[in-house]
Amino acid sequence: MKKFKKPSFRTMRKIHAVVFLLPFLIGFFLFFATPIWQLIRFSLSTISVPEDGGMQLDFVGISNFTGLFTTEVSHIGNLQFLRVFADENIRIFLNAPILVVFSLMAAIIVNVKFKGQGIVRTIFFLPIVTGLPIVQMLLTVTTGTDMMDASINDYFIGGPIFMLLVQYTFLPIGVSIFIAGVASDIFGLLSNAGVQTLIFLAGLQSINASLYEVAKIEGANAYETFWKITLPMLTNIIVFVIVYSFVDLFLTSILTNEIWAYGFQRNDIGMGAALSLVYMINIVLGLGLMLFLFRRVAGKYE
């Protein structure tokens, strides 16, 4: 009788990878494959309702896509969609790294051990848990003014921070305006950084404390410890946070409102499907580019 040959380590790793991927593959083909196929069909057709009911699809090729970037304008602002996509991509590519860095800094601060740590964490995450609109409403009721939209913005953009950047730094005016704009949106940044901060906090607490002890014995300072231990150990967490932040920013984009407007206000499902497909491809390509850039930079610290 022939003996059963034990699979090699490489083969077992492949089998384990397939087993771990099976839930995703089953879910994808059950719940996502059919809608994506329908989206492609709708984007290449004009859709109408015949007299006897149902839905009639008339194949028009890529005319929906050409019309989207040549004749159609956005529902908000009456802008060409090429301009809308360009503005949204610039906004997201600038805000996503800021959001990731801010979340990492917040997690490091919250992770510091001191007396009253639990109270500070509760105060820090309370606006995120309750929601920014509720906090804004409470501030409006108690102060009589919309602090986040008026006073804070005026303070940061037209006040001391912008003036300090202009007078005491050699930064260009455009860069100073950008930094002041980021500072003025501190409430929005805080509200969008809650989940990312929790993920980073879990990642920081999972790092073996003995690594820091060895680094301290070897005479490493806090700066060296961060770049040589903390950041390399959080590389995979950072990748996950980048993906989450990038997709979350796109989900709150005005493009989602445009897709809804085409489908339910203008009753142009074919054009809305074409916009959805371009939007989805934009997310995948943009996310791939951002991860590629991150891997190029993070490779120096791995």
Phi and psi in degrees as GROMACS dihedral restraints (atoms count N, CA, C in turn):
[ dihedral_restraints ]
;  ai    aj    ak    al  type     phi  dphi    fc
    3     4     5     6     1   -73.8    20    10
    4     5     6     7     1   131.9    20    10
    6     7     8     9     1   -72.4    20    10
    7     8     9    10     1   144.3    20    10
    9    10    11    12     1   -75.4    20    10
   10    11    12    13     1   125.7    20    10
   12    13    14    15     1   -87.1    20    10
   13    14    15    16     1   124.9    20    10
   15    16    17    18     1   -69.3    20    10
   16    17    18    19     1   131.7    20    10
   18    19    20    21     1   -61.3    20    10
   19    20    21    22     1   149.8    20    10
   21    22    23    24     1   -70.5    20    10
   22    23    24    25     1   166.7    20    10
   24    25    26    27     1   -61.4    20    10
   25    26    27    28     1   -40.1    20    10
   27    28    29    30     1   -64.3    20    10
   28    29    30    31     1   -40.6    20    10
   30    31    32    33     1   -65.5    20    10
   31    32    33    34     1   -41.6    20    10
   33    34    35    36     1   -63.8    20    10
   34    35    36    37     1   -36.0    20    10
   36    37    38    39     1   -64.7    20    10
   37    38    39    40     1   -39.2    20    10
   39    40    41    42     1   -65.4    20    10
   40    41    42    43     1   -41.2    20    10
   42    43    44    45     1   -63.9    20    10
   43    44    45    46     1   -43.7    20    10
   45    46    47    48     1   -62.8    20    10
   46    47    48    49     1   -38.3    20    10
   48    49    50    51     1   -63.1    20    10
   49    50    51    52     1   -42.7    20    10
   51    52    53    54     1   -64.5    20    10
   52    53    54    55     1   -41.2    20    10
   54    55    56    57     1   -62.6    20    10
   55    56    57    58     1   -42.7    20    10
   57    58    59    60     1   -69.2    20    10
   58    59    60    61     1   -29.3    20    10
   60    61    62    63     1   -81.6    20    10
   61    62    63    64     1   -18.7    20    10
   63    64    65    66     1   -55.8    20    10
   64    65    66    67     1   -46.2    20    10
   66    67    68    69     1   -57.3    20    10
   67    68    69    70     1   -41.0    20    10
   69    70    71    72     1   -65.9    20    10
   70    71    72    73     1   -45.2    20    10
   72    73    74    75     1   -63.4    20    10
   73    74    75    76     1   -43.0    20    10
   75    76    77    78     1   -63.3    20    10
   76    77    78    79     1   -46.1    20    10
   78    79    80    81     1   -62.8    20    10
   79    80    81    82     1   -39.2    20    10
   81    82    83    84     1   -63.3    20    10
   82    83    84    85     1   -48.8    20    10
   84    85    86    87     1   -72.4    20    10
   85    86    87    88     1   -26.1    20    10
   87    88    89    90     1   -80.7    20    10
   88    89    90    91     1   -38.0    20    10
   90    91    92    93     1  -116.9    20    10
   91    92    93    94     1   -17.2    20    10
   93    94    95    96     1  -117.1    20    10
   94    95    96    97     1   -33.8    20    10
   96    97    98    99     1   -61.4    20    10
   97    98    99   100     1   -47.1    20    10
   99   100   101   102     1   -64.7    20    10
  100   101   102   103     1   -47.1    20    10
  102   103   104   105     1   -59.6    20    10
  103   104   105   106     1   -37.8    20    10
  105   106   107   108     1   -66.0    20    10
  106   107   108   109     1   -40.7    20    10
  108   109   110   111     1   -63.7    20    10
  109   110   111   112     1   -41.8    20    10
  111   112   113   114     1   -64.2    20    10
  112   113   114   115     1   -37.6    20    10
  114   115   116   117     1   -61.7    20    10
  115   116   117   118     1   -42.9    20    10
  117   118   119   120     1   -64.1    20    10
  118   119   120   121     1   -42.5    20    10
  120   121   122   123     1   -61.9    20    10
  121   122   123   124     1   -46.8    20    10
  123   124   125   126     1   -64.1    20    10
  124   125   126   127     1   -37.5    20    10
  126   127   128   129     1   -67.4    20    10
  127   128   129   130     1   -20.7    20    10
  129   130   131   132     1  -101.5    20    10
  130   131   132   133     1    15.4    20    10
  132   133   134   135     1  -141.3    20    10
  133   134   135   136     1   162.8    20    10
  135   136   137   138     1  -103.7    20    10
  136   137   138   139     1   138.6    20    10
  138   139   140   141     1  -114.6    20    10
  139   140   141   142     1   130.3    20    10
  141   142   143   144     1  -137.2    20    10
  142   143   144   145     1   164.1    20    10
  144   145   146   147     1  -108.8    20    10
  145   146   147   148     1   112.1    20    10
  147   148   149   150     1   -69.4    20    10
  148   149   150   151     1   169.9    20    10
  150   151   152   153     1   -65.0    20    10
  151   152   153   154     1   -33.1    20    10
  153   154   155   156     1   -84.6    20    10
  154   155   156   157     1    10.4    20    10
  156   157   158   159     1    89.2    20    10
  157   158   159   160     1  -179.4    20    10
  159   160   161   162     1    86.7    20    10
  160   161   162   163     1  -155.5    20    10
  162   163   164   165     1  -142.3    20    10
  163   164   165   166     1   130.1    20    10
  165   166   167   168     1  -112.3    20    10
  166   167   168   169     1   127.4    20    10
  168   169   170   171     1  -108.0    20    10
  169   170   171   172     1   124.1    20    10
  171   172   173   174     1  -112.0    20    10
  172   173   174   175     1   116.5    20    10
  174   175   176   177     1   -66.1    20    10
  175   176   177   178     1   127.8    20    10
  177   178   179   180     1  -126.1    20    10
  178   179   180   181     1     6.8    20    10
  180   181   182   183     1    70.3    20    10
  181   182   183   184     1  -135.7    20    10
  183   184   185   186     1   -97.4    20    10
  184   185   186   187     1    17.2    20    10
  186   187   188   189     1   -63.5    20    10
  187   188   189   190     1   -31.6    20    10
  189   190   191   192     1   -63.8    20    10
  190   191   192   193     1   -38.2    20    10
  192   193   194   195     1   -72.2    20    10
  193   194   195   196     1   -41.8    20    10
  195   196   197   198     1   -67.2    20    10
  196   197   198   199     1   -40.3    20    10
  198   199   200   201     1   -66.6    20    10
  199   200   201   202     1   -31.7    20    10
  201   202   203   204     1   -61.7    20    10
  202   203   204   205     1   -36.7    20    10
  204   205   206   207     1  -104.6    20    10
  205   206   207   208     1     3.9    20    10
  207   208   209   210     1  -119.4    20    10
  208   209   210   211     1   -47.1    20    10
  210   211   212   213     1  -111.0    20    10
  211   212   213   214     1   -28.1    20    10
  213   214   215   216     1   -79.0    20    10
  214   215   216   217     1   148.7    20    10
  216   217   218   219     1  -126.8    20    10
  217   218   219   220     1   158.5    20    10
  219   220   221   222     1   -71.0    20    10
  220   221   222   223     1   153.0    20    10
  222   223   224   225     1   -68.7    20    10
  223   224   225   226     1   -32.0    20    10
  225   226   227   228     1  -106.9    20    10
  226   227   228   229     1   112.9    20    10
  228   229   230   231     1    92.4    20    10
  229   230   231   232     1    -9.3    20    10
  231   232   233   234     1    51.8    20    10
  232   233   234   235     1    47.6    20    10
  234   235   236   237     1  -103.8    20    10
  235   236   237   238     1   151.7    20    10
  237   238   239   240     1   -67.6    20    10
  238   239   240   241     1   146.9    20    10
  240   241   242   243     1   -69.3    20    10
  241   242   243   244     1   -24.0    20    10
  243   244   245   246     1   -63.2    20    10
  244   245   246   247     1   -39.8    20    10
  246   247   248   249     1   -68.6    20    10
  247   248   249   250     1   -39.7    20    10
  249   250   251   252     1   -63.1    20    10
  250   251   252   253     1   -45.6    20    10
  252   253   254   255     1   -63.6    20    10
  253   254   255   256     1   -40.9    20    10
  255   256   257   258     1   -63.7    20    10
  256   257   258   259     1   -45.8    20    10
  258   259   260   261     1   -63.5    20    10
  259   260   261   262     1   -42.6    20    10
  261   262   263   264     1   -67.2    20    10
  262   263   264   265     1   -39.3    20    10
  264   265   266   267     1   -65.9    20    10
  265   266   267   268     1   -40.9    20    10
  267   268   269   270     1   -63.0    20    10
  268   269   270   271     1   -44.2    20    10
  270   271   272   273     1   -61.4    20    10
  271   272   273   274     1   -44.6    20    10
  273   274   275   276     1   -73.7    20    10
  274   275   276   277     1   -39.6    20    10
  276   277   278   279     1   -68.1    20    10
  277   278   279   280     1   -24.8    20    10
  279   280   281   282     1   -84.0    20    10
  280   281   282   283     1   -39.1    20    10
  282   283   284   285     1   -81.0    20    10
  283   284   285   286     1   -31.9    20    10
  285   286   287   288     1   -61.5    20    10
  286   287   288   289     1   -49.8    20    10
  288   289   290   291     1   -61.7    20    10
  289   290   291   292     1   -38.2    20    10
  291   292   293   294     1   -62.0    20    10
  292   293   294   295     1   -42.1    20    10
  294   295   296   297     1   -64.5    20    10
  295   296   297   298     1   -40.2    20    10
  297   298   299   300     1   -66.6    20    10
  298   299   300   301     1   -45.7    20    10
  300   301   302   303     1   -64.5    20    10
  301   302   303   304     1   -43.6    20    10
  303   304   305   306     1   -61.6    20    10
  304   305   306   307     1   -41.6    20    10
  306   307   308   309     1   -64.7    20    10
  307   308   309   310     1   -41.4    20    10
  309   310   311   312     1   -63.9    20    10
  310   311   312   313     1   -44.1    20    10
  312   313   314   315     1   -62.7    20    10
  313   314   315   316     1   -42.8    20    10
  315   316   317   318     1   -63.5    20    10
  316   317   318   319     1   -40.4    20    10
  318   319   320   321     1   -65.2    20    10
  319   320   321   322     1   -40.1    20    10
  321   322   323   324     1   -64.2    20    10
  322   323   324   325     1   -41.5    20    10
  324   325   326   327     1   -66.1    20    10
  325   326   327   328     1   -45.5    20    10
  327   328   329   330     1   -67.9    20    10
  328   329   330   331     1   -26.5    20    10
  330   331   332   333     1   -79.0    20    10
  331   332   333   334     1   -13.3    20    10
  333   334   335   336     1   -65.1    20    10
  334   335   336   337     1   132.9    20    10
  336   337   338   339     1   -86.1    20    10
  337   338   339   340     1   123.9    20    10
  339   340   341   342     1  -158.2    20    10
  340   341   342   343     1   168.7    20    10
  342   343   344   345     1   -67.2    20    10
  343   344   345   346     1   136.1    20    10
  345   346   347   348     1    80.3    20    10
  346   347   348   349     1    21.0    20    10
  348   349   350   351     1   -60.5    20    10
  349   350   351   352     1   -41.6    20    10
  351   352   353   354     1   -63.0    20    10
  352   353   354   355     1   -39.2    20    10
  354   355   356   357     1   -66.6    20    10
  355   356   357   358     1   -42.9    20    10
  357   358   359   360     1   -62.9    20    10
  358   359   360   361     1   -42.0    20    10
  360   361   362   363     1   -63.1    20    10
  361   362   363   364     1   -40.4    20    10
  363   364   365   366     1   -62.6    20    10
  364   365   366   367     1   -45.3    20    10
  366   367   368   369     1   -64.0    20    10
  367   368   369   370     1   -38.8    20    10
  369   370   371   372     1   -67.2    20    10
  370   371   372   373     1   -43.6    20    10
  372   373   374   375     1   -90.8    20    10
  373   374   375   376     1    -8.8    20    10
  375   376   377   378     1   -60.5    20    10
  376   377   378   379     1   -46.5    20    10
  378   379   380   381     1   -62.4    20    10
  379   380   381   382     1   -29.6    20    10
  381   382   383   384     1   -73.8    20    10
  382   383   384   385     1   -40.3    20    10
  384   385   386   387     1   -71.0    20    10
  385   386   387   388     1   -44.8    20    10
  387   388   389   390     1   -73.3    20    10
  388   389   390   391     1   -26.3    20    10
  390   391   392   393     1   103.4    20    10
  391   392   393   394     1   136.7    20    10
  393   394   395   396     1   -61.4    20    10
  394   395   396   397     1   -40.2    20    10
  396   397   398   399     1   -58.3    20    10
  397   398   399   400     1   -36.7    20    10
  399   400   401   402     1   -67.5    20    10
  400   401   402   403     1   -43.4    20    10
  402   403   404   405     1   -62.7    20    10
  403   404   405   406     1   -42.0    20    10
  405   406   407   408     1   -63.6    20    10
  406   407   408   409     1   -40.2    20    10
  408   409   410   411     1   -65.4    20    10
  409   410   411   412     1   -40.9    20    10
  411   412   413   414     1   -64.3    20    10
  412   413   414   415     1   -40.3    20    10
  414   415   416   417     1   -64.8    20    10
  415   416   417   418     1   -38.7    20    10
  417   418   419   420     1   -66.0    20    10
  418   419   420   421     1   -41.1    20    10
  420   421   422   423     1   -67.8    20    10
  421   422   423   424     1   -41.1    20    10
  423   424   425   426     1   -78.8    20    10
  424   425   426   427     1   -30.1    20    10
  426   427   428   429     1  -104.8    20    10
  427   428   429   430     1   -19.5    20    10
  429   430   431   432     1    83.0    20    10
  430   431   432   433     1     0.2    20    10
  432   433   434   435     1  -136.8    20    10
  433   434   435   436     1   160.2    20    10
  435   436   437   438     1   -87.8    20    10
  436   437   438   439     1    90.8    20    10
  438   439   440   441     1   -63.0    20    10
  439   440   441   442     1   -39.7    20    10
  441   442   443   444     1   -72.5    20    10
  442   443   444   445     1   -30.4    20    10
  444   445   446   447     1   -92.2    20    10
  445   446   447   448     1   -23.7    20    10
  447   448   449   450     1  -112.7    20    10
  448   449   450   451     1   -72.3    20    10
  450   451   452   453     1   -60.8    20    10
  451   452   453   454     1   -47.7    20    10
  453   454   455   456     1   -64.7    20    10
  454   455   456   457     1   -45.0    20    10
  456   457   458   459     1   -62.2    20    10
  457   458   459   460     1   -44.0    20    10
  459   460   461   462     1   -64.1    20    10
  460   461   462   463     1   -37.0    20    10
  462   463   464   465     1   -65.3    20    10
  463   464   465   466     1   -43.6    20    10
  465   466   467   468     1   -80.9    20    10
  466   467   468   469     1   -43.1    20    10
  468   469   470   471     1   -81.0    20    10
  469   470   471   472     1   -46.6    20    10
  471   472   473   474     1   -98.5    20    10
  472   473   474   475     1     3.2    20    10
  474   475   476   477     1  -113.7    20    10
  475   476   477   478     1  -145.4    20    10
  477   478   479   480     1   -58.8    20    10
  478   479   480   481     1   -42.9    20    10
  480   481   482   483     1   -64.4    20    10
  481   482   483   484     1   -46.4    20    10
  483   484   485   486     1   -63.7    20    10
  484   485   486   487     1   -41.6    20    10
  486   487   488   489     1   -66.5    20    10
  487   488   489   490     1   -37.7    20    10
  489   490   491   492     1   -65.0    20    10
  490   491   492   493     1   -41.2    20    10
  492   493   494   495     1   -63.7    20    10
  493   494   495   496     1   -38.6    20    10
  495   496   497   498     1   -74.1    20    10
  496   497   498   499     1   -41.9    20    10
  498   499   500   501     1   -81.6    20    10
  499   500   501   502     1   -35.5    20    10
  501   502   503   504     1  -114.8    20    10
  502   503   504   505     1     6.9    20    10
  504   505   506   507     1  -127.1    20    10
  505   506   507   508     1   164.5    20    10
  507   508   509   510     1  -100.6    20    10
  508   509   510   511     1    20.1    20    10
  510   511   512   513     1   -72.8    20    10
  511   512   513   514     1   145.3    20    10
  513   514   515   516     1   -62.9    20    10
  514   515   516   517     1   158.0    20    10
  516   517   518   519     1   -59.0    20    10
  517   518   519   520     1   -41.1    20    10
  519   520   521   522     1   -61.5    20    10
  520   521   522   523     1   -40.1    20    10
  522   523   524   525     1   -67.7    20    10
  523   524   525   526     1   -40.9    20    10
  525   526   527   528     1   -62.6    20    10
  526   527   528   529     1   -41.2    20    10
  528   529   530   531     1   -63.8    20    10
  529   530   531   532     1   -40.4    20    10
  531   532   533   534     1   -63.5    20    10
  532   533   534   535     1   -45.8    20    10
  534   535   536   537     1   -64.2    20    10
  535   536   537   538     1   -42.9    20    10
  537   538   539   540     1   -64.9    20    10
  538   539   540   541     1   -35.8    20    10
  540   541   542   543     1   -65.8    20    10
  541   542   543   544     1   -40.1    20    10
  543   544   545   546     1   -63.4    20    10
  544   545   546   547     1   -42.8    20    10
  546   547   548   549     1   -65.0    20    10
  547   548   549   550     1   -35.2    20    10
  549   550   551   552     1   -70.4    20    10
  550   551   552   553     1   -22.1    20    10
  552   553   554   555     1   -97.4    20    10
  553   554   555   556     1    30.9    20    10
  555   556   557   558     1   -63.2    20    10
  556   557   558   559     1   -35.1    20    10
  558   559   560   561     1   -68.0    20    10
  559   560   561   562     1   -43.0    20    10
  561   562   563   564     1   -64.8    20    10
  562   563   564   565     1   -38.7    20    10
  564   565   566   567     1   -64.0    20    10
  565   566   567   568     1   -42.1    20    10
  567   568   569   570     1   -65.6    20    10
  568   569   570   571     1   -40.3    20    10
  570   571   572   573     1   -69.5    20    10
  571   572   573   574     1   -30.0    20    10
  573   574   575   576     1   -88.2    20    10
  574   575   576   577     1    -8.6    20    10
  576   577   578   579     1  -100.1    20    10
  577   578   579   580     1     4.6    20    10
  579   580   581   582     1   -63.2    20    10
  580   581   582   583     1   -53.8    20    10
  582   583   584   585     1   -63.6    20    10
  583   584   585   586     1   -42.8    20    10
  585   586   587   588     1   -62.5    20    10
  586   587   588   589     1   -39.4    20    10
  588   589   590   591     1   -64.6    20    10
  589   590   591   592     1   -40.5    20    10
  591   592   593   594     1   -64.4    20    10
  592   593   594   595     1   -38.7    20    10
  594   595   596   597     1   -65.2    20    10
  595   596   597   598     1   -46.1    20    10
  597   598   599   600     1   -63.3    20    10
  598   599   600   601     1   -38.3    20    10
  600   601   602   603     1   -62.2    20    10
  601   602   603   604     1   -42.3    20    10
  603   604   605   606     1   -64.5    20    10
  604   605   606   607     1   -38.9    20    10
  606   607   608   609     1   -65.5    20    10
  607   608   609   610     1   -40.9    20    10
  609   610   611   612     1   -63.8    20    10
  610   611   612   613     1   -39.7    20    10
  612   613   614   615     1   -74.7    20    10
  613   614   615   616     1   -14.1    20    10
  615   616   617   618     1   -88.2    20    10
  616   617   618   619     1    -9.6    20    10
  618   619   620   621     1   -73.1    20    10
  619   620   621   622     1   133.0    20    10
  621   622   623   624     1   -63.1    20    10
  622   623   624   625     1   124.0    20    10
  624   625   626   627     1   -64.3    20    10
  625   626   627   628     1   -23.6    20    10
  627   628   629   630     1   -65.0    20    10
  628   629   630   631     1   -27.2    20    10
  630   631   632   633     1   -63.2    20    10
  631   632   633   634     1   -41.6    20    10
  633   634   635   636     1   -69.3    20    10
  634   635   636   637     1   -35.0    20    10
  636   637   638   639     1   -65.4    20    10
  637   638   639   640     1   -42.7    20    10
  639   640   641   642     1   -63.9    20    10
  640   641   642   643     1   -42.1    20    10
  642   643   644   645     1   -62.9    20    10
  643   644   645   646     1   -38.3    20    10
  645   646   647   648     1   -66.8    20    10
  646   647   648   649     1   -40.1    20    10
  648   649   650   651     1   -63.9    20    10
  649   650   651   652     1   -37.8    20    10
  651   652   653   654     1   -74.9    20    10
  652   653   654   655     1    -5.2    20    10
  654   655   656   657     1    90.3    20    10
  655   656   657   658     1    15.9    20    10
  657   658   659   660     1   -74.5    20    10
  658   659   660   661     1   139.0    20    10
  660   661   662   663     1   -88.1    20    10
  661   662   663   664     1   179.5    20    10
  663   664   665   666     1   -63.0    20    10
  664   665   666   667     1   -37.5    20    10
  666   667   668   669     1   -62.6    20    10
  667   668   669   670     1   -47.8    20    10
  669   670   671   672     1   -66.7    20    10
  670   671   672   673     1   -36.8    20    10
  672   673   674   675     1   -63.2    20    10
  673   674   675   676     1   -39.9    20    10
  675   676   677   678     1   -64.2    20    10
  676   677   678   679     1   -47.4    20    10
  678   679   680   681     1   -77.6    20    10
  679   680   681   682     1   -25.9    20    10
  681   682   683   684     1   -99.3    20    10
  682   683   684   685     1   -21.3    20    10
  684   685   686   687     1  -120.7    20    10
  685   686   687   688     1   -59.8    20    10
  687   688   689   690     1   -61.4    20    10
  688   689   690   691     1   -53.4    20    10
  690   691   692   693     1   -63.8    20    10
  691   692   693   694     1   -46.8    20    10
  693   694   695   696     1   -60.6    20    10
  694   695   696   697     1   -37.2    20    10
  696   697   698   699     1   -70.9    20    10
  697   698   699   700     1   -20.2    20    10
  699   700   701   702     1   -99.9    20    10
  700   701   702   703     1     9.4    20    10
  702   703   704   705     1   -57.5    20    10
  703   704   705   706     1   -48.8    20    10
  705   706   707   708     1   -66.0    20    10
  706   707   708   709     1   -35.9    20    10
  708   709   710   711     1   -64.8    20    10
  709   710   711   712     1   -40.7    20    10
  711   712   713   714     1   -63.0    20    10
  712   713   714   715     1   -40.4    20    10
  714   715   716   717     1   -59.5    20    10
  715   716   717   718     1   -45.6    20    10
  717   718   719   720     1   -62.5    20    10
  718   719   720   721     1   -42.2    20    10
  720   721   722   723     1   -66.3    20    10
  721   722   723   724     1   -38.0    20    10
  723   724   725   726     1   -61.1    20    10
  724   725   726   727     1   -46.2    20    10
  726   727   728   729     1   -61.2    20    10
  727   728   729   730     1   -47.1    20    10
  729   730   731   732     1   -61.7    20    10
  730   731   732   733     1   -47.9    20    10
  732   733   734   735     1   -64.7    20    10
  733   734   735   736     1   -42.9    20    10
  735   736   737   738     1   -62.8    20    10
  736   737   738   739     1   -48.3    20    10
  738   739   740   741     1   -66.8    20    10
  739   740   741   742     1   -39.6    20    10
  741   742   743   744     1   -64.0    20    10
  742   743   744   745     1   -39.6    20    10
  744   745   746   747     1   -66.1    20    10
  745   746   747   748     1   -36.6    20    10
  747   748   749   750     1   -69.8    20    10
  748   749   750   751     1   -34.0    20    10
  750   751   752   753     1   -67.8    20    10
  751   752   753   754     1   -26.3    20    10
  753   754   755   756     1   -95.5    20    10
  754   755   756   757     1    11.5    20    10
  756   757   758   759     1   -74.2    20    10
  757   758   759   760     1   157.0    20    10
  759   760   761   762     1   -67.4    20    10
  760   761   762   763     1   -15.3    20    10
  762   763   764   765     1   -64.3    20    10
  763   764   765   766     1   -32.0    20    10
  765   766   767   768     1   -64.7    20    10
  766   767   768   769     1   -36.2    20    10
  768   769   770   771     1   -66.9    20    10
  769   770   771   772     1   -36.5    20    10
  771   772   773   774     1   -66.3    20    10
  772   773   774   775     1   -39.7    20    10
  774   775   776   777     1   -62.7    20    10
  775   776   777   778     1   -44.1    20    10
  777   778   779   780     1   -63.7    20    10
  778   779   780   781     1   -39.7    20    10
  780   781   782   783     1   -63.5    20    10
  781   782   783   784     1   -42.5    20    10
  783   784   785   786     1   -65.4    20    10
  784   785   786   787     1   -39.4    20    10
  786   787   788   789     1   -76.8    20    10
  787   788   789   790     1   -36.0    20    10
  789   790   791   792     1  -118.8    20    10
  790   791   792   793     1   -14.8    20    10
  792   793   794   795     1  -105.5    20    10
  793   794   795   796     1   -47.1    20    10
  795   796   797   798     1   -89.1    20    10
  796   797   798   799     1    -8.7    20    10
  798   799   800   801     1    53.1    20    10
  799   800   801   802     1    36.6    20    10
  801   802   803   804     1  -112.8    20    10
  802   803   804   805     1    80.5    20    10
  804   805   806   807     1   -67.9    20    10
  805   806   807   808     1   -35.7    20    10
  807   808   809   810     1   -62.2    20    10
  808   809   810   811     1   -45.0    20    10
  810   811   812   813     1   -68.4    20    10
  811   812   813   814     1   -38.5    20    10
  813   814   815   816     1   -63.7    20    10
  814   815   816   817     1   -37.5    20    10
  816   817   818   819     1   -67.7    20    10
  817   818   819   820     1   -39.0    20    10
  819   820   821   822     1   -62.8    20    10
  820   821   822   823     1   -42.4    20    10
  822   823   824   825     1   -64.1    20    10
  823   824   825   826     1   -39.4    20    10
  825   826   827   828     1   -63.1    20    10
  826   827   828   829     1   -41.4    20    10
  828   829   830   831     1   -67.4    20    10
  829   830   831   832     1   -43.0    20    10
  831   832   833   834     1   -63.5    20    10
  832   833   834   835     1   -39.8    20    10
  834   835   836   837     1   -61.3    20    10
  835   836   837   838     1   -43.5    20    10
  837   838   839   840     1   -66.4    20    10
  838   839   840   841     1   -44.0    20    10
  840   841   842   843     1   -62.8    20    10
  841   842   843   844     1   -38.7    20    10
  843   844   845   846     1   -60.1    20    10
  844   845   846   847     1   -42.7    20    10
  846   847   848   849     1   -63.4    20    10
  847   848   849   850     1   -45.4    20    10
  849   850   851   852     1   -64.8    20    10
  850   851   852   853     1   -46.5    20    10
  852   853   854   855     1   -67.1    20    10
  853   854   855   856     1   -42.7    20    10
  855   856   857   858     1   -63.8    20    10
  856   857   858   859     1   -41.4    20    10
  858   859   860   861     1   -65.8    20    10
  859   860   861   862     1   -40.6    20    10
  861   862   863   864     1   -61.8    20    10
  862   863   864   865     1   -41.4    20    10
  864   865   866   867     1   -65.0    20    10
  865   866   867   868     1   -42.7    20    10
  867   868   869   870     1   -66.1    20    10
  868   869   870   871     1   -40.3    20    10
  870   871   872   873     1   -67.4    20    10
  871   872   873   874     1   -36.0    20    10
  873   874   875   876     1   -63.2    20    10
  874   875   876   877     1   -45.7    20    10
  876   877   878   879     1   -63.8    20    10
  877   878   879   880     1   -39.7    20    10
  879   880   881   882     1   -64.7    20    10
  880   881   882   883     1   -42.2    20    10
  882   883   884   885     1   -63.5    20    10
  883   884   885   886     1   -36.3    20    10
  885   886   887   888     1   -64.0    20    10
  886   887   888   889     1   -40.1    20    10
  888   889   890   891     1   -77.3    20    10
  889   890   891   892     1   -44.3    20    10
  891   892   893   894     1   -70.6    20    10
  892   893   894   895     1   -19.9    20    10
  894   895   896   897     1   -60.3    20    10
  895   896   897   898     1   -23.3    20    10
  897   898   899   900     1   -73.1    20    10
  898   899   900   901     1   -21.0    20    10
  900   901   902   903     1  -109.8    20    10
  901   902   903   904     1    -0.3    20    10
